[in-house]
């Protein structure tokens, strides 16, 4: 019987995957037999991530480049396809936070987050999609956020970027679907990562999360892997333009 969830040997590029949720996804895909391309801005963070996956028996290579630099994106995507092979799946995961009250947020903090979280996804997807469209198949997964559904203070730039990425996902699905390219999103809830550690270490915020998430706990990065494998696999061959919330029930309980 065919395994609909099989992603073995598929070449999967994950942006911002040298740590955090991106690295957890890279580990999960590698454990499932995929060929994983690790990306980050610096070789000194990408190389240890590649080594860790290889040490566990997975297949991985590293390509450090700045996903906000259009020239670098175009050159490195071409290099990956020439050296590794056609990219089957793109996961746009790169993201940052620059917290400040909205009334005090600088234009620089606004622009940096929008460019890293939203514009980079446009740049990388546009570059990768060219090959996918030519081949008549491909899969794009954008990592958004539960904050698309509910705002919190001091992260207006982050909310705007992820809301834009949610809309961009639907645009990709609509325009590239006729060419056999699927685009979907995963919206994680409160997961403990480098980005959220400051919140998890705040007793008041930690209590708030556990009181409002029906499962009464934070998510662990490995708990995002199942959703990512599903969307990248043939099991999701008719799933296009959708956002899959992995949030412990947070959205359902609003």
Helices and strands as residue ranges (DSSP letters): E 11-14, H 20-31, E 35-38, H 43-55, E 59-62, H 70-83, E 89-92, G 102-104, H 107-114, I 115-119, H 120-135, E 138-143, G 146-148, H 156-176, G 177-179, E 181-188, H 197-200, H 203-212, G 221-224, H 225-232, G 234-236, E 243-246, G 251-253
